[in-house]
């Protein structure tokens, strides 16, 4: 495998515009997320454990995640850590790494992407959050770019209002949330919202498509963005890991 040739497929560098993440670097601890991914930070380890994805079908409940409920104007002001979050049915999906199972709990969205690719952001990023029996988290990050219609468009067709009822979504094939390419980049980082807990296992996929209308709809709700700025790698590397 020629790693240098494989990396561009994972880095969506050809963008119509450049985007800047918002939010501050609230923590100075050494293993924070998100990060900027460059080819010289990626390595290939033939012994790295594969990411085994087992997804099924699930109905979803799309809800608005509030961070400013105590504010009198909270229903109209957007905190940069707020988002739209889709909860999945228990047992509808999981991933396995080196024999450890992590169950899919929810997935949510950021604009622009929290992870950068060669110093640039994509319009949206989707985070699929998994938890194992001990409570440890594994997140699959999917950069979203303008393209053909995908199941992500169906999920974000009607956004949940900040101070309103969640949106019920008919069952979807969770596998269709992921791109066709089966390579991921793995590193150990943190939550990207407070309390920025470290020890989160991150797997970043290649691009998934959404329509321009979906991107505009989401950005219309989060006009100032809801992404944390990139954090220093501090010597960390990202490992090219197959997804099966």
C-alpha positions in Angstrom: 0.0 0.0 0.0 1.4 3.4 -0.9 0.3 5.5 2.0 1.1 8.9 0.4 -1.2 8.0 -2.4 -4.0 6.8 -0.2 -4.2 9.8 2.0 -5.7 12.2 -0.5 -8.8 10.1 -0.6 -9.3 10.7 3.1 -8.6 14.4 2.9 -11.3 16.5 1.2 -8.9 19.3 0.1 -10.8 20.4 -3.1 -13.4 22.8 -1.7 -15.3 25.6 -3.3 -14.7 27.8 -0.3 -12.7 27.9 2.9 -14.4 27.8 6.3 -13.1 28.8 9.7 -14.0 27.0 12.9 -15.2 29.0 15.9 -14.9 28.5 19.6 -11.9 28.7 21.8 -9.2 26.3 22.8 -10.6 25.9 26.3 -8.1 23.3 27.4 -4.3 23.1 27.2 -4.1 19.4 28.1 -2.1 17.3 25.5 -4.6 15.0 23.8 -7.5 17.3 22.7 -9.8 17.2 19.7 -10.3 18.2 17.0 -7.1 18.3 15.1 -5.7 19.3 11.7 -4.9 16.3 9.6 -1.8 16.4 7.3 -0.1 13.7 5.4 3.0 13.8 7.5 1.0 13.1 10.6 -0.4 9.8 9.2 1.3 6.5 9.4 0.4 2.9 8.4 0.5 0.1 10.9 -0.3 -3.3 9.5 -1.0 -4.6 13.0 -3.6 -1.9 13.9 -6.9 -3.4 14.9 -9.6 -2.9 12.3 -12.9 -1.0 12.9 -15.6 -3.6 12.5 -19.0 -1.8 11.9 -22.3 -3.6 12.5 -25.2 -1.3 11.8 -28.8 -2.1 11.2 -32.0 0.0 10.9 -33.3 2.5 13.4 -36.0 5.1 13.8 -34.5 8.4 15.0 -35.5 11.2 17.3 -33.8 14.5 16.2 -33.5 16.9 19.0 -31.9 20.3 19.6 -29.2 20.1 22.3 -29.3 23.2 24.4 -26.4 24.7 26.4 -28.0 28.0 27.5 -31.3 26.9 29.2 -30.7 29.3 32.1 -30.6 32.3 29.9 -33.8 34.3 29.3 -32.9 34.7 25.6 -31.7 31.1 25.3 -34.4 30.1 22.8 -33.1 32.6 20.3 -29.3 32.8 21.0 -27.1 30.0 19.7 -24.4 28.8 22.0 -21.4 27.5 20.0 -21.7 24.1 21.7 -25.3 23.5 20.7 -26.3 21.2 17.9 -28.9 18.9 16.3 -28.6 15.3 17.7 -30.2 12.2 16.4 -30.8 9.5 19.0 -30.9 5.9 17.8 -32.8 2.9 19.1 -30.8 0.8 21.6 -29.0 -2.1 20.0 -29.5 -0.8 16.5 -25.8 -0.4 15.8 -22.3 -1.0 17.2 -18.7 -1.1 16.3 -16.0 -3.6 17.5 -12.3 -2.9 17.9 -9.9 -5.6 19.2 -12.8 -7.5 20.7 -14.3 -4.5 22.5 -17.9 -3.5 21.5 -19.0 0.1 21.4 -22.8 0.7 21.0 -24.0 3.5 18.8 -25.9 6.0 21.1 -26.4 9.1 18.9 -25.0 11.2 16.1 -24.8 15.0 15.8 -23.5 17.7 13.5 -21.1 20.6 13.5 -20.6 23.5 11.0 -18.0 23.9 9.7 -16.2 20.6 10.2 -14.3 20.4 13.5 -11.5 18.5 12.1 -9.4 20.2 9.4 -8.0 18.4 6.4 -4.7 20.0 5.2 -5.7 23.2 7.0 -9.2 23.4 5.5 -12.7 22.6 6.8 -15.6 21.0 5.1 -19.1 22.6 5.4 -20.4 20.0 7.9 -19.1 17.2 10.0 -21.1 14.3 11.5 -20.1 12.6 14.7 -21.4 9.1 15.4 -20.9 8.6 19.2 -20.4 5.0 20.6 -20.0 3.9 24.2 -18.7 0.6 25.6 -19.8 -1.3 28.7 -17.2 0.7 30.8 -18.4 4.0 29.5 -15.5 4.7 27.2 -16.3 6.6 24.1 -15.5 6.0 20.4 -16.5 8.6 17.8 -16.7 8.1 14.1 -16.2 11.5 12.4 -17.6 11.9 8.9 -16.8 15.1 6.8 -19.8 16.2 4.8 -19.4 17.9 1.4 -21.8 19.2 -1.2 -22.9 16.4 -3.6 -25.7 14.1 -4.4 -28.6 13.3 -2.0 -27.8 10.9 0.8 -29.6 9.6 3.9 -28.0 12.5 5.8 -30.3 14.8 3.9 -33.3 12.8 5.1 -32.1 13.1 8.7 -31.7 16.9 8.5 -34.8 17.5 6.3 -36.6 19.1 9.2 -34.5 20.6 12.0 -35.7 20.5 15.6 -36.4 23.9 17.1 -34.3 24.9 20.2 -37.4 25.2 22.4 -39.8 22.9 20.6 -40.6 19.2 20.2 -38.1 16.7 18.8 -38.6 15.5 15.2 -39.5 11.9 14.7 -37.7 10.2 11.7 -38.8 7.0 10.1 -36.3 4.1 10.3 -33.2 4.5 8.2 -30.4 2.1 7.2 -27.6 3.4 9.5 -24.9 1.9 7.2 -25.9 4.6 4.6 -24.6 7.3 6.9 -21.1 6.2 6.2 -19.2 6.8 2.9 -18.4 4.0 0.5 -14.7 4.1 1.1 -13.5 1.8 3.9 -10.4 3.5 5.2 -10.4 5.5 8.4 -7.8 7.5 10.3 -7.5 6.7 14.0 -6.2 8.7 16.9 -6.9 9.2 20.6 -8.3 12.6 21.6 -11.1 14.2 23.5 -14.7 15.4 23.5 -15.0 18.7 21.6 -17.4 20.2 24.0 -17.1 20.8 27.8 -15.7 19.1 29.8 -13.3 18.1 27.0 -12.7 14.7 28.5 -9.7 12.9 27.0 -9.4 9.2 26.1 -11.9 9.3 23.3 -11.0 7.0 20.4 -11.6 8.9 17.1 -12.0 7.3 13.6 -12.2 9.7 10.7 -13.7 8.5 7.5 -13.6 9.9 3.9 -16.2 12.3 2.6 -20.0 11.7 2.6 -22.2 13.7 0.4 -25.2 16.0 1.3 -27.0 18.5 -0.8 -26.3 22.2 -0.8 -29.8 22.8 0.5 -29.2 20.7 3.6 -25.9 22.5 4.3 -27.7 25.9 3.9 -30.5 24.8 6.2 -28.1 23.7 9.0 -25.9 26.8 8.6 -29.0 29.0 8.6 -29.8 27.7 12.1 -26.2 27.9 13.4 -25.1 31.1 11.6 -22.0 31.7 13.7 -21.0 28.0 13.6 -20.9 25.4 16.3 -17.4 23.9 15.9 -14.5 24.0 18.3 -11.1 25.2 16.9 -8.4 22.7 16.2 -6.0 21.7 18.9 -2.3 20.8 18.8 -1.4 17.3 17.9 1.4 17.4 20.5 3.3 14.6 18.8 0.3 12.4 18.1 0.0 10.5 14.8 -3.1 9.2 13.0 -3.1 5.6 11.9 -4.6 4.4 8.6 -7.1 1.8 9.7 -9.5 -0.3 7.5 -13.2 -0.3 8.2 -15.0 -3.7 7.7 
